[in-house]
């Protein structure tokens, strides 16, 4: 396997060099996957955590918050652990809250859940339609169960890894757009609180 110096890795991430990104994926992803599997995560979660860690490094480097010679591989692994810990604790908290909360009227809960889901879907759809046509097509293909290999072939991407990254960037853009909407705070915050405060 081709190897890179720390400086080459740092520069490669900043410049989005495909060879460097492929190297990091092949060299580090198995360790990230192993850690996340250990705590009940799955492949897609591990992949998204890994991609997010690289994007965080990229953004901070571009903004001048990080400078070489930070140890790139250690930084990515450490960031993955932080992201996964945050996700794991959030999921654990949700499960414990559901188990320990006394809810008097299950029918009211189901109505509220369905109402909240419909509002979320409306918000999602509005922002989805604002994406570029290629992002819409990639995300639709992914949601329909199309494999990354098939997506790469359909869209003429160089590799499965590139298809993965493209899908992740499209999804990240969509999430960022949704979170910037004033309605997002209400749907994620207030309605979630109401779910556990029904008389």
C-alpha positions in Angstrom: 0.0 0.0 0.0 1.3 3.5 -0.9 2.3 5.5 2.2 2.3 9.2 2.9 4.1 11.5 5.3 2.1 13.3 7.8 2.5 16.5 5.9 1.3 14.9 2.7 -1.8 13.5 4.5 -2.6 17.0 5.9 -2.1 18.7 2.5 -4.0 15.9 0.7 -7.0 16.4 2.9 -7.0 20.1 2.4 -6.7 19.7 -1.3 -9.2 16.7 -1.4 -6.5 14.5 -3.0 -8.2 11.2 -4.0 -5.2 9.1 -3.4 -4.7 10.4 0.1 -8.5 10.0 0.9 -8.4 6.4 -0.4 -5.3 5.7 1.7 -6.9 7.0 4.9 -10.0 5.0 4.2 -8.1 1.8 3.7 -5.7 2.5 6.5 -7.9 3.7 9.3 -11.5 2.8 8.6 -11.2 -0.8 9.8 -10.1 0.5 13.3 -13.0 2.9 13.4 -15.5 0.2 12.3 -14.2 -2.2 14.9 -14.7 0.3 17.7 -18.2 1.2 16.7 -19.2 -2.4 16.1 -18.1 -3.2 19.7 -20.7 -0.8 21.0 -23.5 -1.9 18.8 -23.1 0.4 15.8 -23.3 -0.7 12.2 -21.3 -0.3 9.0 -23.2 2.8 7.8 -22.8 4.5 11.2 -19.1 3.8 11.2 -18.7 5.1 7.7 -20.5 8.3 8.4 -18.6 8.9 11.6 -15.3 8.4 9.7 -16.4 10.7 6.9 -17.5 13.4 9.3 -14.1 13.2 11.1 -12.3 13.9 7.8 -14.6 16.7 6.9 -14.1 18.3 10.4 -10.3 18.2 9.9 -10.7 19.6 6.4 -12.9 22.5 7.5 -10.7 23.4 10.5 -7.6 23.3 8.3 -9.2 25.5 5.6 -10.3 28.0 8.3 -6.8 28.1 9.7 -7.8 26.5 13.1 -5.5 23.5 12.4 -2.0 23.6 11.0 0.4 20.9 10.1 2.3 19.2 11.9 -0.8 18.0 13.8 -0.7 14.2 13.7 -3.4 13.5 11.1 -4.2 9.9 11.7 -4.4 10.4 15.5 -6.5 13.4 15.0 -9.0 11.5 12.8 -9.2 8.6 15.2 -9.7 10.9 18.2 -12.4 12.8 16.4 -14.1 9.6 15.4 -14.2 8.5 19.1 -15.7 11.9 20.1 -18.4 11.8 17.4 -19.3 8.2 18.2 -19.4 8.8 22.0 -21.8 11.7 21.4 -24.0 9.6 19.2 -23.9 6.7 21.6 -24.8 8.8 24.6 -27.6 10.5 22.8 -29.1 7.2 21.7 -28.7 5.7 25.2 -30.4 8.8 26.7 -33.4 8.4 24.3 -33.8 4.7 25.2 -33.6 5.4 29.0 -36.0 8.3 28.7 -38.5 6.1 26.9 -38.1 3.3 29.4 -38.4 5.4 32.5 -41.0 7.9 31.5 -44.6 7.2 32.8 -47.0 8.0 29.9 -50.7 8.0 30.7 -52.3 7.8 27.4 -50.7 5.8 24.6 -53.1 7.1 21.9 -52.1 10.7 22.6 -48.5 9.7 22.2 -49.0 8.0 18.9 -51.0 11.0 17.5 -48.2 13.4 18.6 -45.5 11.1 17.1 -47.3 10.9 13.8 -47.9 14.7 13.8 -44.2 15.4 14.5 -43.2 12.9 11.8 -45.4 14.6 9.2 -43.9 18.0 10.1 -40.4 16.7 9.9 -41.1 15.0 6.5 -42.5 18.3 5.2 -39.4 20.2 6.3 -37.2 17.5 4.9 -39.0 17.5 1.5 -38.8 21.3 1.2 -35.0 21.3 1.7 -34.5 18.2 -0.4 -36.1 19.9 -3.4 -33.6 22.7 -3.1 -30.6 20.4 -3.5 -28.8 20.1 -6.9 -30.4 17.6 -9.2 -27.4 15.2 -8.9 -27.6 15.3 -5.1 -31.3 14.5 -5.3 -30.6 11.6 -7.6 -27.8 10.2 -5.5 -29.8 10.4 -2.3 -32.9 8.9 -3.9 -30.7 6.0 -5.2 -29.2 5.5 -1.8 -32.6 5.5 0.0 -33.9 3.0 -2.6 -31.2 0.6 -1.5 -28.8 1.0 -4.5 -25.3 -0.1 -3.5 -22.4 2.3 -3.6 -20.8 0.3 -6.4 -24.0 0.6 -8.5 -24.2 4.4 -7.7 -20.6 4.8 -8.8 -21.4 3.0 -12.1 -24.6 4.9 -12.7 -23.1 8.3 -12.1 -19.7 7.6 -13.7 -17.7 8.0 -10.4 -14.2 6.7 -10.3 -14.7 4.4 -7.3 -17.1 3.2 -4.6 -15.3 5.3 -2.0 -15.9 8.4 -4.1 -19.6 7.5 -4.4 -19.7 7.2 -0.6 -18.1 10.6 -0.1 -20.4 12.3 -2.6 -23.5 10.8 -1.0 -22.2 11.9 2.4 -21.5 15.5 1.3 -25.0 15.7 -0.3 -26.5 14.4 2.9 -24.4 16.8 5.0 -25.5 19.7 2.9 -29.2 18.7 3.3 -28.8 18.3 7.1 -27.1 21.7 7.3 -29.9 23.3 5.2 -32.6 21.8 7.4 -30.9 22.8 10.6 -30.7 26.4 9.4 -34.4 26.5 9.0 -36.2 28.3 11.9 -38.7 25.4 12.1 -35.9 22.9 12.9 -35.5 24.0 16.5 -39.2 23.6 17.2 -39.5 20.2 15.6 -36.4 18.8 17.3 -36.7 20.6 20.6 -40.2 21.6 21.7 -42.0 18.6 20.2 -39.5 16.2 21.6 -40.2 17.7 25.0 -43.9 17.5 24.6 -43.6 13.8 23.8 -42.6 13.1 27.4 -44.8 15.7 29.1 -48.3 14.5 28.2 -50.7 14.4 31.1 
